[in-house]
Amino acid sequence: MSNSKDFKVKAGIKPTVYHEGVGTVVSGLGDGYNLNSVSYTNKSYDTSSQDTVPYDVAFSSDGTKMYTSGLTNDSIYQYSLSTAFDISTASYDSVSFSVASQETTPTGLFFKPDGTKFYITGNVSDTVYQYDLTTAWDLSTASYASKSINVSSQEALPADIAFKTDGTKLYVVGNSGDEVNQYSLSTAWDISTASFDSVTFSVSSQDAGPVGIFFKDDGTKMYIVGTVGSSVYQYSLSTAWDMSTASYDSVSFSPSEPLNTVGLTFNSDGTNLYIVSTSGIIYQYSTALNTRTLDLSTGSVFEITPTSDIQINLSNPASSGTVSQATLLLDQAGAGSYDVENATYANKSFSVATEESGPQAMHFKSDGTQFFLVGNTDTVRSYSLSTAWDISTASYDSKSISVNAQNTMPASVHVKSDGTKFYMLGTGTGGDAVYSYSMSTAYDLSTASYDSVSFSVATQTTSPQAMWFKPDGTTMYVASSTVVYQYTLSTAWDISTASYASKSFTTSSQDTNMDGLTFKSDGTKVYMTGITNDNVYQYSLSTAWDISTASYDSITLDTSSESGDPRSLQFSSDGKVLMVLGTANDTVYQYNSSAPATITYDSTIEFAGGTAPTSPAIGDTDVLTFSTRDGGTSYQAVQAVDGAK
């Protein structure tokens, strides 16, 4: 960054130039267990090779071992992690232990902190069982301890268990009573000495299907995961480990990656959260609040552009008695991705009316520098963006190819991931079919030619509207106005090898005239545009890329103010930008599909009026000033500019 910052501000404020020295912003991590600052680490581990229905997960104290419970084989499985608590480094130890003699649906799993005992529960026997390990953390040395407690009088469908760190308390959560039940053990870690405390706490107001429980190691926080909302909920205990003092914090986290969540745990310091999905995958999240610290010894002007929720701190001011001041330019780029619910119009658009008066569909190159368009002129055209994923920088390439000889009513277009092919879906003369074209120069329409290869979808629909391919080219989806159909390609990207997979999903309850189709990059979400209501609709797939497992999320984006008659949509590769093509004005509109990052401030920072300002809107910059004269014991802060551009 240069030693000056020029920017214009709205509402008539004059442009400002800062010439002071630019300081250093130090990134770091704060405390863990922060559900308000959860981010997916892009790390996961698939346990389905051991058991197709995992239900819970636990780690050794040092994070080098992982254990799962599985319902298919009624066993506990052991894994090693080459990097502690990094689930992407896990490998199966080929070690398992059957608990079928005690429980045929082992759902809950808990290890004693020293690794010499573990406990399970399940909803067939409604009992908590104890097992001993002669060598700590070595599952091959496990044996049933012939100790148990039946909890059916309190919970008929126990799902998970947790213990107080000293082994004198047991907690059982289940989805019959939708509550947590508390027990005392007269002998620590001896489950046969457990007795019900006549203390329960209902979580039904948050989730009527609780299946996982975890406690912070000091007993002041409890976390529940449920199957109804597929969310993690946070609770506080005003007296540690006493469920009678529990209350909901109105804090929760809804992961976008796993579906059908059934288990959870944290690492030893709470900076990582792990969630188990019945699909067989365990996902890893960061739960440490990201921090940005302004080092006042390095300068007096700072700039921060957060892409996740952060806390702002200040360090190294002048000694007490000398004033230290700082100016912060706080930009807003947004946090999260694929956020249709909170998406906002970016005030950016591009008209294609000069070339196409009835555009039907578009498809973007993965890097966002080009898109293809097809419409009522029976022509596919290409456009370039001088700034990736900024539709306001688009221009026509003056390159096109007529597809009229193949079909007189093209409805959709999709480009192969390497740019050497594109596909056109047609519904006019020529049949209800997908057609394949090749480009001898990648992404160059002037080198395109028809492959003389097509695939009819008429057996499934005579009014196909939209098309999408899985990124590896092995699966194709075709949508009619009310149904999405799935096809399998035995040879990737070769539609001559396509066949109907006998999988479909009906969307008529949301809109009877769907016309656009796109997927989240990992195949766990599908999005569609509906012409009747001018909405974007969001759906979840419990099995990635399997359209038959789709369900409506009850999440929409109203595009009527911008893109009436929305015909096509696509997200940027990172999911932070959403493009929507509307035929009402023959225009592509751009939306921000990430919510503004939440900004919090260290307790030493005191804002004028006593309340910290809200985060700037996406694309805006706030200007804040800080000063201290007591060596940093306290800082006085003011929002000097709200919403610079």
N, C-alpha and C positions, 0 to 999 in steps of 0.2 A: 504494500500500500504506500502511496506517495505521502509527502508531508503536508498535504492540503486536501481538503474534501469540499467539493462544490456540490451543492444540490439546491433544487428549487422546492419551495413549499407552497401548499395551497392556501386558500383563504386570504390572499393578498399579502402574505408575509414576504419580505424582500429576501432575495438569495443571500446566503451567508457563506463566507469562506473562513475556514479554520487554518491557521498557519502554525499553531503550536506543535510541539513534538508529538509524534504518534507513539502511543504506548503499546505494550505487549499484553495480550489477553491470554491467560493460561487456562487451558481446559483441564478438567478433572472430574472426579466422581465423588458425590456426597454419600450420605447414608443409604443403606439398602431398604428393602421392604416398602418401596414407594410405588404404590399402584397408580399414582398420578403421573408417573414418569416411566411407564413400561414401553419398551421398544423391542421388536423382534430382532434377534441377533443373526438371523439367517442360518441358525444351527439347529439340526434335528437329528434324530436317530430312529431308524425303522426297526422295530422289534418283531415284526410279523413273521419273520422266518422261524422264530422260536414259538410264538403264540399269536394267533390272528386277532385275539381280543385281550390286549393288555388292559389292566385296570388301575394299577397304582405303581409308583416308582419311589425308590429310596436310595440314598447314597451313604457310603462310608463317611466317617467324620472328616477324613482327609480328602475326600472327593475322588479317589482313585478307583473306587468300586461303585458299581450301580446294580440295583436289583429291581426286578419287576415281578408283578403277580399276573398270571394269565388264566383266563377262564376256559379257554379251549382245552388245555391239557391239565388244568388244576395244579399248576406248578409255580415255583419261584425260580427265577433265572438270574444268573450272575454275569456281570460284564466288567471289563477293565477299561479305564480311561488313561491314555498316555499323558494327557494334560488334565490336571485335577479340575473337576466340575465343568469341563468342556465336552459337551455331549457329542460333538462332531468327531471326537477322537476315541469314541467307545468301540469296543469289539467284544463279541461274545466269547466267554471263557469255556464254552461247552460244558458248563456245570449247571445243573438244575436240581431241584428238590421237590418231589411230589407231596402235596398235602391232601390228596384225594381221600385218604383214609379218614381224615377229619372233616374236610370241607370241599364240596365239588363246585363251588363258585367262589374262589378266593378273591375278594374285592379289595379289602384293606390290608396294608402291609406297613409294619413299623419295626425298626431295628433299635435295640438298646445302643446308646452312644458309644459303648466300648466294643460293640460288634460281637458280643458273646451270646446274645439272645435275639430272637425276632418273634413277632406276633402277627397273626392274621385274623381276619374275620370274613364272614360271608353270609349271604342271605338264605342259605339252605338250612344250616344248623342253627343260625342265629346265635353264634357262640364266638368268643375270642379265645384263640388257642396260643399256647406258648411253646417255643422251640429253643433248644440249646445248641451252640456251636462250640465244639471243643477247641477249635482254632478260630480266633476272632476273624470275622469277615470272610471265612472260608466256608461256603455253602456246602461243600462236599463233606464237611464234618458235622452237619446238622442232624438233629434227631428230635422227635417229638418228646416234650418234657412231661407228657401226661398231666398237664395242668391247663385248666380252662375256666371260663365263666360264661354261663348262658345269660344273654341280655334280652331274651324275647319278651320278658315282662315289661321292658321299657321300649324296645324297638324290634319290630317284627321283620324289618328288612335292613339290618346293619350294613353299611357300605364302606366305612373307613374308621380308623382308630388313630389316636394320638396319646402320648404320655407326657406328664410333667417331667422335666429334665432329671429330677432325682428319683423317678419311678414310683412316687407315692400317689399319683393321680392318673386315672384313665378316662379318656373321653371317647364316646362312640357317637357317630353321626349316622343317620339313616333316612331313607325316603319313604318310610311308612308314617312316622310321626313328624318328619321334616324338622327335626330338632337335634340338639346336642345333649347327650346325657353324661353326667359326671359321676365317677366312682372313686373311692379311696382304697388303697392297698395297704394293709397293716404291715406287710413286709414288702419293702421296695422291690419292684420288678417281679414279684411272685403273683401271677395273675390269679392263682387259686385263693388268694387272700383278699380279693377285690370285693367290695360291697357298694351298692348304689347309695349315693349321697342324697337322694330325693331332690336333686337339683337338675333342672333342664332349661334349655334356652331354645326357643323357636326361631328358625331362620326362614319360615315359610313365606314371610312378606317379601323376601328377596328371591328365593327359589324354592319351588315345591318339589324339587328333586335333588336334594343335596347328596353328593357322592364322595366328596373329598374334604379332608380337614387338615390344617397345619397350624401350629403355634409358633410365634416368635419365641426365642429361647429364654426370654425373661418373663414370659407368660402374660404380657400386657396387650398382645395383639393376637387375634385369631383370624384365619382365612378359610373360607368355605368355597368350594367349586360345586356348581350344580348343572344338571343336564337340561333343565328347562330353558334357562337363559344362556347356557354355555358361557358363564361368566365367573370370575373370581370376586368374592365379596370380602370386605375388611371390617373387623369388629374390634372394639376396645374393651378391656377388662379393667375397671377402676381399681380392683384388688386383683393382683396377679394370680392367675390360675383358678379364680373363683367365678364359675359360670353365672352365678346369681348376680354378678355385677357387670355382665356383658351388655353391650349396646352396639347397634350398627353405626358405622362411621359415615354412612352415605357415600362410600368410596368403593368403586368396583372397576374391573377391567374386563373388557370383552375382546378376546383375541380374534383376529381375522383368519389366522392360519389353521388352528385345529378346530374341528367340529366334533360334536358328541364328546365333549370333555368329561372325563371320569376320574382323574386323579391329579394331584399337584404336590409339589414340594419346593423348598428353597434350598440354596446352598448355605454354607455355614454362617456367612455374614449377611445373608438376605439380598445380595446384589444380583443374584440370578433366580428366576422363577422357571420351573419346569412343569409343563402341562401334558397330560397323557390323553390321547385321542383313541377311541375304539377302532380307528382305522389302522392302528398298529404303530403310529408315530408318536414320539415324544419330542416336544418343541421346547427350545430354550429362549428365554427372554431376559433382558437386562431390566432390573428394578432399582438401579441406583440412579438417584437424581443427578443429571449432568450439571456440572458447575462451570461457570466462566468467571475468572477472577481478574480484575483490572489491577495490574501491577503499577502502582503510582510512582514507583521509583524509576520507571522506564519512559514516562511521558504523561501527557495530560489529555490527549484525545484518543478515544478508543472506538472501534467499530465491531459490532457483533451481528451476525446473521444466523440465528438459530434454526436448525432443522429438526429439533426435538425440544420438549419442555426442558427449561433450564432454570438454575438459580444463579443470580449475579452476586458476586462478592467483591470486596476491594481489599488490597493488601499493600504493605510497605509505604504508608504515608509518612510525611515528615514528622519529626518528634513533636510532642505536646508543646503547645505555645506557638507553633508555626502553622499557618494555614496551608492545607493541601487541597487542590481542586482538580476535578476531572470532568470532561464532557464525553458522553457516550452517544454514539449514533447507533440506535437499535433498529436494525432492519427486520423485516418479516418475510421469510421464505416459505414458512409453513412446516407443519410436522405431520407425520403419518402419510398415508397414501390410499388410493382407491376409496376415498371418503365421499361417497355420493350424498350421504345424509347432510353433510356440512359444506358441500360444494357451492362455490359462488362464481358468478360470471366475472371473468377477468377483464371485461371491457375491451376485448380483442376479437376481431372477426376478419373474414376475407370473403368477398363476393366472387362467385364463379359464373355469374349471370352472363358475362360477355361471351364465354365459351359454351355454357350449358344452361338452358332455361328450365330444365327439369332434372336436376341431379338426384340420383337414387342412392348412391353409396360411395364411400371413400375408404382407402386403406393406406396407412402411414408406414414408411420405412422405419425400422426399429430405432434408428438414431434420431428420428424426428426431423430430418432434413429434406424429406420428399414425401408427397402423397399422390396416389392414383385416384382418379375420379371416373365414374361411369354414370350415364344418364340417358334421357329420352332421345338424344340424338344418335343413340346406338354406337357411341364412341367412348373409348377409354383414353383419358388424358393424364398427363403428369404435371405436377407443380413442385417447385423447390422452395425451401424456407432458408433464408440466409442466416437466421438464428434458429437453432433446433427447437422444435416444439413451441415456437412463437408464431402463431398463425398470421399475425399482422405483418410478418416479413415475407409472406408467400408471394410467388409470382408464377405465371404460366410458363412452362418450358417450351411451348410451341411444338410439342411432340404428342402424337396421338395414333391410334389404330382403330379402324372401324370394325365392329363385331356384328354388323348387321347381317352378314352372310351366314352367321351361325344362329343368331337369335335377334328378333326385332323388339324385344322388351327386356333389355338387361336390367337386373335388379340388384346385383351385388358384385363386388370385386375383392379379391384377396391375393396378395403377393407372397410368393415363397420367401422364406427367411433369408435366402442368399441372393434374392433378386433375379434369379435366372428364369423364373416362371411366374405367370399370374393366372388366375382362374376367374372366370366370369359365370355368374349364375343368371340364367335367363328363364323367362316365363311366357314368352310370346311365340311367334312362328319359329319353329325349330325345336319346340318342345320344352318341357319343364326339366331343365338339365344344367349340369355344370360342364364348362368347356375349359380346356387347357391350352395355354399359349406359352411359347418360349421366347426368351430374349438372349440373343447371342452376346450382348454386352449387358451385364447386370444392371437392372433398374433403368435401362435405356429403351423407351418405348419405340424409338425409331428403328430398333433392331428386332422388334417383335414379329412373330408369325404364329399362325394357328397350328396346333399339333395334330389336327384331325383326330382328336381324342375327346370324347364326351362321356358323361355318366348321367343317365336319367334318374330323376327322383320322383317321377310321376306316380309310381306305385304308392308312395307315401303322401304326396301332396301335388295338387295341380295349380297351386298358387304360391310357389316359393318366393320368399321376400328377402332373406338374408342368409349369409354363409360365413363360416369361420373355420379355420384349421388349427389343430393343436400344433405347437411350435415344431414338433419333430415330424409333422406331416403324416402321422399314422392314423389320425382321426379327423373326420370332417363333420361339421354340424350344418344343417340346413333348417331354417325356420320358415314356417308359414305364418299366417296372421295370428294363429292361436296355438301352434305346436312347434317344438324344437325336436328335430330328429337327429340321431347319431349314426355315423357310418364309419366302418373300419377299412383302412387301406393296407392290404397285405404287403405292398411295396410303397414305402413312404413317398408321398407327393405324386404318385402315379394313380390318377383317378380311374384308369382302366381296371385297376385291381380293387376298386371300392365295392363294398357290400353293406347292406343295411344291418346294423348291429342289434336290431329289435329293441332299441332303447329310445324313449322319447319323454317329453315333459310338456304338459299343457299349461299355457299362460293366459287363457281366456278370462280367468277370474280377475286379472289385473287390467287387461286391455284386449279388446277384440280385434285390434288391428295393429299388431306388432310389426315393426319394419327394420329394426337394427339389432345386431347381435355382436357382442364381444366378450372376452373372458379376461379374468385376472391372470397374470403370467404363470401362476402355479396351478391354475385349473380349479381352484376352490370356490370361485365366484363367477357368475355369469351375469351380464347386464344387457338389457334390451330397451329399445325405444318404442313407445306406443304412440301412434298417431291420433287415436281417439282423444286421449287426455293430455297429449304433449308432455309426457313424462319419461324419465329414465327410471327403470325398475331394477332392483338388485335381488339376486338369488344366491343361495349357498348350495354347494355340492358336498355332501358328507363324504363321498369318495371322489377325489380329484378327477376331473375330466369325464366323469360318468354322469351324463345328463339325467339318467333315470333316478338319481339320488338328489335331484335339485328340490329346493323348497324356497318359498318366497320369504324374504327377510322383513317385509313390511317397511321397506326403505325406498323412497322415491326422490327424484329431483325434478322439479317443475321447470321446464324449458320454455314455456309459452311466451314469456316476456321477451325472449331472444329468438329462439329457433322453433317457431311454429312449424308443425308438420315434420317432426324430427325423423329422419330416414336412416341415419347411420351414426355410429359412435365408436370411439377408440380412445384408450388411455395411453399416455406416454409410458415408456419402458419402466419408469420408477413409480408410476401410478399417481404422480402429483398433478398431472394435467389431463383434462378430459376434453376431447374434441367432439362436437356434435354438428352434424350436417342437417340443415333444415331446408325444405323445398319452398316454404312460404316466401322466403326472400332469396333463395338460391345462394345460401351463405353458410360457411363453416364458422362456428362459434367456439370460443375457447373458455374453459372453466378451470378454476383452481379446485382440485379434488383432494386437497390436504387442508386440514384445519389449522388456524394460526397456533403457533407454539405458545404454551403458557409460560409466562415469565414470573418468577418469584424472586424475592430479594432477601439477603441476609438480614437477620434481626437487628444488626447494628445500623441499618440504613433507615432513617426516619423521613418520610415524605411530608411535605407541606400539606396540612389538612388531615394528616394521620392515615391516609389511604393511598396505597401504591396505585399508579395508573394501570389501566388495562393494557393488554398487549396490542401492538400496532396491527392494523389489518395487513393481509398479504399484499406485498408490493409497496407498502408504506414504510417510512422511517420516522421513528420518534427520536427526539433529542432530549437527553436528560443531563442534568448537572449534579455533581456531588461535591461536598466540601466537609472538611473536618479540621478542627484546631486542637483536638485532645489526643492526637496520636492514633486515631482510628477507633477509639472506644465507641464513638458514635459518629454517624455521617448525616448531614442534612441534605436532602435530595429534592429536586424540583423538575417537573416536566416542562422544559423550555419550549418545545415545539411538539404538537400533536399531529402526526400524519404528514410528514414531508414526503415529496415525490422525487 
